[in-house]
Amino acid sequence: MERFTKNRIFVGLVYLILGLIVLYLLLLVKPIIAHLYFFLKAVLAPFLIAMIISYVLNPIVTMLHARRVPRTMAVLLIYIVFCAALAVILVNVIPMFAEQLQELNHHVPDLTMRAQSLVTDLNNTSFLPESLRDGINKSLVHMEKKISEAIIHFVNNIGSVINAVFITFIIPFLAFYILKDFDLFERTVITYVPKSHRKHTVRLLKDIDAALGSYIRGQFLVCLIVGILAYIGYMIIGVPYPLLLASVVSITNIIPYLGPFFGAAPAVLVASTISVKMVVLVIVVNTVCQILESNVVSPQVVGRTLHMHPLSIIFALLVGGEVAGIVGMILAVPIFAALKVIVQHIFAYYVRRKTI
């Protein structure tokens, strides 16, 4: 028996069989896990968003608190400044949004006719293979069906929209109390850790903060700058609805590698109903924005990278997208980076124990 236990191949096969058994059992209880996941996602999502906001703003609160400003007053001061800035922005931006949405709604039939004309021209073009033309037509029909289903789903789920609005109002209050007692939460978490592991836990948390701090806080500013650059570029080339399209670029830019493609897609789609020249100009604007973001904005704002291989980032994006859609893709890279730091600490801990 000892001969088998010392055989690495035998031990590996045993672990493989055990892993397959666990996977099979998880598949059997998949419906229960799915219901539990959706329940926890609905309940914990506001707390998670509030924690991210608190993590981003905590350095500012700590800086003000170090200058003898009471922590509660520091949080209230940040909220007042944020609300004032948001009010100024919304007063100027909302009318532009409303105007462009109204203009888009007014020109939808015209854009549809142009798109149909473009498809007809493609179908009449002899150099395109028949299979490619059929694929384009099927893709457009499928996209039209998906848009129709999304509108019907939105209308039929007004209750979910109201619930989302309610959660949106709750998040600032959660973030306020988390920010106010941030230090207390940190000390409380540490007290639950055994004394022999507290030093390693504090070091682990500091390493996670070092890996994620500049990235998470900087990405918000980077997305804002890229959105402004895209808006200026769209205004210069004269593409319709520049504010709406630039907003999409700004929001999706937080997704590494894939975000720029998602952000450029609506602008390319709108430009395709105008002319080929406009499509080229939109691609040029987005390419210039990404070059500036990669070589100028991000190095200055974010500073350090997460030291993750591109393949690891793409894998994390695929997993995050499969688990939680767009939100999962946004959170995938920071979570994966934090898990990487945790795994490194666990391996280092066991290596130290073996050497002792």
N, C-alpha and C positions, 0 to 999 in steps of 0.2 A: 504493500500500500504506500509505503514511504517513497518507493521508486516512482510511483505515478504522481504523487504530490510535488515532487521535485522536478518533474518533467514540464517544461514551459509550454509545450504544445498541448499537453493534456489539460493543464490549468487554463490555458487560453480557450480551449474548446468548452470547458465547464462554464467559464464566464460568458461565452457566446451563447450557450444554451440557456443559461439563466436570463441573459438579456432578452433573448427571443421570447421566453416565457413571460417576462414582465411586459414586453411589448404586446403580446397576445392578450394578456389580462387587461391592459390599458384600452385595447381596441374593444373588448367586451363591455367595458364601462364607459365607452366614448360618449353615449347620450347623456349620462349623468355628469361627466366632466364638461360637456358642452353647455348644459344648463347652468352649472356652477360658474363657468367662465363668463357667460353673458350676465349673470346676476352680479358677480363681482365687478365686472367691467362697468355696469350701470351705476353701482354704488360707489366704487373707488375712483372712477374717472375724475370727478370734481376734485377729490383730495390730491390725486396725482398731478393735475394741472396746477392746483394751488401750491403744491410743494415745488414744482418747477419754477413758478413765478417767484416764490419765496427764496429759492436758491439763487436765482438771478439777481434779486434785489438785496439780498442779505449783506453783501460787502458794503453797499452804500449806507444801509442802516447801521452797520457796525462802525463805519467811519464816523458817522454823525454821533453815535453813542460814545465813541472815544473822545469826542470833543465836548463831552458833558451835556449832550442833548438826551433827555430821557428817551428810552427805546420806543415807548408808545408814541411820543411826540414826533420822533424821527420817522416812524411808519406813517403817521398822519400827514407829515410834511411831504413825504414822497407821494402819497396818494393825492394830496392837494395839487402838487406840481403836475403830476401825471394827468389828473382830471382836467386841469386848466389847459394843458398842452393838447390833450385829446379833444376838448371842446373847440379850441381854436382850429385844429385840423379838420374836425368834422364839419364845422360851420362853413369852411371853405371847400372841402372835398365833397360832402354829401350833395350839394347842388350840381356839381360836375358829374358825379355818379348818376344822379337822377336824370340829368339831361342826356347823358350818353346812353343810359338804359332806355329812355324814351325814344331816342334816335335809333337805337338798335332795333327796338320793337317796331318802329315805323318802317325801317328798311329791310326787315326780315324777308318779306315777299320778294323784294328786288334782289337781295342776296341769294335767295333760293333760285330765282330765275337765272341769275348769272351762273350759279353752281350747276344747274341743269344744262345750261348752254355749254359750259366747259366740259361736262361729261359727254354731251352729244358730240362736241368737236373731237374728244378723245376717241369716241366710238367710231367716228368717221375717218379717223387717221389710219392710214393703211400700214404704217410701219410698226404699230403696236400689235402684238400677237393676239389672237382671239381669246386665248385663255387668260391673258392679262386684263383685257377689257371686261371679260366676265367677272374676274376677281374684283375689279374696281367697282362694278355695278353691285355685286353682292355685298361688298364692304359698305357701300353707301346705304343700301337697303337695311343692312344690319345696324348701322349707326343710327339711322332714322328710327328704327324700331326701339333701340335702346333709349334714345332721347324721349320718345313717346312714353315708354314704360316708366322712365324716371319722373316725368311730369305727373303721370297718373299716380305713381307711388307717393310723390310729394303731396298731392292734393288729398289723397286718401289717408295720409298720416299727419294731419294737422296737430293731433294730440302729441305726437313725438316732437314736432316743431315747438309747441308750447313748452314741453318738458325741457327741451334744449335751451330755450330762452330763460326758463326758471333756473336751470343749472348755471347759465352764464351769469346771472345775478348773484348766485350763491358763492361762486369762486372768489370774488374780491373779499368777501367776509372771511372765508376760510384762509386766504392768503394773509389777511391782516392779523388774525390770531396766531398763525404759524410764525410770521415774521416777529410779532411782539414777543413770543416765548421761544424763539429759535434756540437760544443758548440753553434754556431749560430742557427742551426736547433732547438736545445733544447730551447733556449731563444725565438725563433719565435713561437714555439708551445705553450709555456707558456703565451705569450702575447695575444693569442687568447682565453685563459681561463679567465672567469670573475674573478675580483680581490677577490671576496668573496670565490672562490673555488680554488685559486691558491695554497694555503698552503696544502689543501687536495690532490690536483693533484700531487704536488711535492712529498708528502709522498707516494702516490700510485706508482709513477714511481720508487721511491727508493725501495719500497717493491718488485716490480716486478723484479728490477735489483738484489736485494738480493736473490730472489727465483731462478732466471734463470742464473745469472752471472757465478757462479762457475760451474753450470751444463753444460751449453753450451760450455764454454771455455775448461772445463776439458774433455768433451766427445771426442773432437778432439784428444787430447793427449792419452786418454784411448784407442781409436780405433787404433791409431798408435802402441801403446805398445802391444795390443792384436794381431795385425797383425804380428808383429815381433816374438812374442812368438809362434804363429801358424806356421810361416815360419820355425823357428828353429825346432819345433816338427815334421813338415812334412819332413824336411831334415833328421832328425834322423831316422825316421821310413822308409824312402825311398819311399814315395808316389810320383808318377810322377807329374810334373808341380807344385812344391811347391809354387813358387812365385805367380802364377795365383790364385791358390786356397786360399793362405793366404790373397791375396788382397780382395777376396770375403768376407772372414771372417772379415777383418778389416772394410770394408765398411758397412756390414750388422750389425755389432756389435752396431752401434748407435741406432738401434731399440731395445727398452727394451723387455725382455722376449722372443720375437719371433725371434729376430735377430740372436742369436746363432744357431738356427735350420736352418734358411735360409743359413747362412754362412757355416755350416757343410755339407749341402745337396750335393753340387757339389763334395766335397772331398769323401764323402761316395759313391757317384755314380761312381766316377773313381775307388775307391778302390774295389768296388763290381765286377769290370771286372778283378781284379787280383786274390784275394782270400778272404775267410772269415776272415782269420787272419788279413789281411790288413784293412778290414772294422772295426774290433775290435780295432786295433791300432789307426785308425783315430778317432773313437769315444772317445777313451781314451785321445788322444791329445787335442781334443776340450773340453772335460770335464775338464781336468787339466787347460786349458787356462781360462775357465769360472770360475773355483774355484779361481784361482789367481786373475782374474779380479774383482770378487765380494768381496773377503776378503783382498786383498793386494793393487791392483792398484787403483780401484775406491775410496776407503776410503782415500788414500793418495793424489790422484790427484784432484778428484771432491770435496772431503771434506764433504759437507752437501748434503742431499737428497732433493727432491722436496716435501717431506711430503705428498705424494699422496698414497692412498690405491691401492694395485695391481689391484683390480677390476676396479677402475677408470682409471688406465693406460691402461688396456686391452680394455676397452670401447673406450678410446681416440684413440687407435691404429686401432680398427675396423672402427671407423668413418673416421679417416684420410686415411686409405687404400681405403675405399669406395669412398671418395671424390677425392683423388689425387694419388692413387697408392702408390708406394714405397716412393716417396717424401712426400706424406701426412702422412705416418707412421713415417717418420723421424721427421717431424715438429709437429706431433700431440701432443706429450707429453709437449714440451715447451709452445705451444699455450694454451693447456688445463690448464697448471699450471698458466699462466698469466691470463686467464679468471677466474680461481679460486680466485686469489688475487683481481681482479676487483670486483667480486661478493661479496667477504668478505667486501671490502671497501664500496660498495653500501649498504649492509645490516647494517653495522656499522653506516653509515651516517644517514640512516632513523631511526635507533634506537635512535641516539642522538637527532634527531629532535623531536621524540615523547616524549622523557623525558624532553625536554625543556618546 
